[in-house]
Amino acid sequence: MIVIVDYGFGNKINLSSALDKIKVDHLISSKKKDIENCSHLILPGVGAFKTTINCLKKKKLLNTIKDIAKKKPVLGICLGMQLLFDYSVENGKTKGLGLLKGSVKKFDFKNKEIKIPNIGWNKVMTIKKNKIFSNINKMDEFYFVHSYYIKTKEKKVIMSNSKYGDLSFASVINKKNIYGCQFHPERSRNQGLIFLKNFCKI
Amino acid sequence: MKNRIIARLDIKSLNLIKGIHLEGLKIIGDPIKYAEKYFKDNIDEIVIIDSVATLYNRKPNLELLKKITKDIFCPITIGGGIRSLGDAISILDCGCDKIAINTAAVNNPKLITELAKTIGSQSVVLSIQAKRRHGWWELFTDNGREKKGIDVMEWIKRVNDLGAGEILLTSIDQEGTRDGFDIDLINQATMISQCPIICSGGMGKLEHIKEVNLNTECKAFAIADFFHIQNNKVRKIKNFLLDK
């Protein structure tokens, strides 16, 4: 069973509707046991970094998630992807899960005409072949809404980049069984549903 | 950056409604069907405002909202009647991505920060209703009924500092008139605001979007009448923008 981690807030419901749509059995849960028994784990987006990490800490799930990430497919969406890295600067420096090397930085443009957050539909420019992109057309656009982005020296985990202003940032990452996307596949029409389907098939 | 075309659905009880200057509300139809139609027609986003929830001190109709969002896989913002973090979370649980607040934020600006800290500022949309005065715009709440004596530009600066992720800026003067957007309002707001502005009120023909693009940095348009009553396709706007 695929488990969507429940932080107690966020947009887990529309992720659940998307999985319903592609007919994938799943469970929304914050119970240790459910997470330990999952086939795939999804860390949803929408939320603030610090509050979410504190919530996982309180529920004593940090180590459970780290253990799962060693053996089962994990997908972090937006904030969920950011949680996978070492730390974020959102609302003060906060340690993440540390499954991937790198940090989460805030957009900062000299040109103040570029607004923050980045909100809207953007292309995903793949730089490496990956089964997570199966049946996705390179012209397809995905929906982004974020003020923070991943900065990593470990370039090999970056599967695709996307652009905002003059900045190119990682939009899909993968290392072994760990996946992450900065966009919201559950909000990205049919191409988003295909992306989720690809993950569920891993 | 590309334009974002957003369908704005104001609802009252179980109906999609539309007014002029936010008044004289007319029933249009079933919001579930309209939302579905726009999603299928490739709308970029949908904004749903329960326009009178605050006014009658009512909670938003969660069951209806769940039905609207169920089969829609594009971003959805929901507003109206949200007064607390708890309200915001229950609205997100209806399957939406962002919540819009207006009256509650004016009465208690700290709520903006509280929301941003938990659900993330990218999910906090400030709905701002502006009425043109001599040389300034006055802030209104309660669906254009309560004037606040606050300068809209000052309020925009303040909500940016407090953690708003986006601003849905409605011109009460232009709303429902089909006379075009309030360019001065949008231009000033976009210059002041760090976060994106969605302009709302006045869309009557395709050229009105062009006018905003030529004179301001605003890239997001909340459109109601042009879709619901004039029956225009989303595609029509997108093709027009491509041809430009």
HADDOCK unambig.tbl for C-alpha pairs under 7 A between the chains (distance, minus, plus):
assign (segid A and resid 9 and name CA) (segid B and resid 89 and name CA) 5.80 0.50 0.50
assign (segid A and resid 9 and name CA) (segid B and resid 119 and name CA) 6.88 0.50 0.50
assign (segid A and resid 10 and name CA) (segid B and resid 92 and name CA) 6.39 0.50 0.50
assign (segid A and resid 10 and name CA) (segid B and resid 119 and name CA) 6.26 0.50 0.50
assign (segid A and resid 11 and name CA) (segid B and resid 92 and name CA) 5.78 0.50 0.50
assign (segid A and resid 11 and name CA) (segid B and resid 93 and name CA) 6.40 0.50 0.50
assign (segid A and resid 11 and name CA) (segid B and resid 95 and name CA) 6.34 0.50 0.50
assign (segid A and resid 11 and name CA) (segid B and resid 96 and name CA) 6.58 0.50 0.50
assign (segid A and resid 11 and name CA) (segid B and resid 97 and name CA) 5.95 0.50 0.50
assign (segid A and resid 13 and name CA) (segid B and resid 93 and name CA) 5.66 0.50 0.50
assign (segid A and resid 13 and name CA) (segid B and resid 94 and name CA) 6.74 0.50 0.50
assign (segid A and resid 13 and name CA) (segid B and resid 95 and name CA) 4.96 0.50 0.50
assign (segid A and resid 14 and name CA) (segid B and resid 95 and name CA) 4.47 0.50 0.50
assign (segid A and resid 14 and name CA) (segid B and resid 96 and name CA) 6.71 0.50 0.50
assign (segid A and resid 17 and name CA) (segid B and resid 70 and name CA) 6.38 0.50 0.50
assign (segid A and resid 46 and name CA) (segid B and resid 119 and name CA) 6.12 0.50 0.50
assign (segid A and resid 46 and name CA) (segid B and resid 120 and name CA) 6.45 0.50 0.50
assign (segid A and resid 47 and name CA) (segid B and resid 118 and name CA) 5.87 0.50 0.50
assign (segid A and resid 47 and name CA) (segid B and resid 119 and name CA) 3.92 0.50 0.50
assign (segid A and resid 47 and name CA) (segid B and resid 120 and name CA) 4.42 0.50 0.50
assign (segid A and resid 48 and name CA) (segid B and resid 117 and name CA) 5.91 0.50 0.50
assign (segid A and resid 48 and name CA) (segid B and resid 118 and name CA) 5.55 0.50 0.50
assign (segid A and resid 48 and name CA) (segid B and resid 119 and name CA) 5.70 0.50 0.50
assign (segid A and resid 48 and name CA) (segid B and resid 120 and name CA) 4.30 0.50 0.50
assign (segid A and resid 51 and name CA) (segid B and resid 117 and name CA) 6.95 0.50 0.50
assign (segid A and resid 51 and name CA) (segid B and resid 118 and name CA) 5.81 0.50 0.50
assign (segid A and resid 115 and name CA) (segid B and resid 194 and name CA) 5.48 0.50 0.50
assign (segid A and resid 115 and name CA) (segid B and resid 195 and name CA) 5.00 0.50 0.50
assign (segid A and resid 115 and name CA) (segid B and resid 196 and name CA) 5.37 0.50 0.50
assign (segid A and resid 116 and name CA) (segid B and resid 194 and name CA) 6.22 0.50 0.50
assign (segid A and resid 116 and name CA) (segid B and resid 195 and name CA) 4.87 0.50 0.50
assign (segid A and resid 116 and name CA) (segid B and resid 196 and name CA) 6.62 0.50 0.50
assign (segid A and resid 117 and name CA) (segid B and resid 122 and name CA) 6.35 0.50 0.50
assign (segid A and resid 117 and name CA) (segid B and resid 165 and name CA) 6.38 0.50 0.50
assign (segid A and resid 117 and name CA) (segid B and resid 195 and name CA) 6.21 0.50 0.50
assign (segid A and resid 120 and name CA) (segid B and resid 4 and name CA) 6.71 0.50 0.50
assign (segid A and resid 145 and name CA) (segid B and resid 122 and name CA) 6.41 0.50 0.50
assign (segid A and resid 146 and name CA) (segid B and resid 122 and name CA) 6.09 0.50 0.50
assign (segid A and resid 186 and name CA) (segid B and resid 73 and name CA) 6.19 0.50 0.50
assign (segid A and resid 187 and name CA) (segid B and resid 73 and name CA) 4.56 0.50 0.50
assign (segid A and resid 187 and name CA) (segid B and resid 74 and name CA) 4.25 0.50 0.50
assign (segid A and resid 187 and name CA) (segid B and resid 75 and name CA) 5.48 0.50 0.50
assign (segid A and resid 188 and name CA) (segid B and resid 73 and name CA) 6.08 0.50 0.50
assign (segid A and resid 188 and name CA) (segid B and resid 74 and name CA) 5.61 0.50 0.50
assign (segid A and resid 189 and name CA) (segid B and resid 73 and name CA) 4.98 0.50 0.50
assign (segid A and resid 189 and name CA) (segid B and resid 74 and name CA) 5.90 0.50 0.50
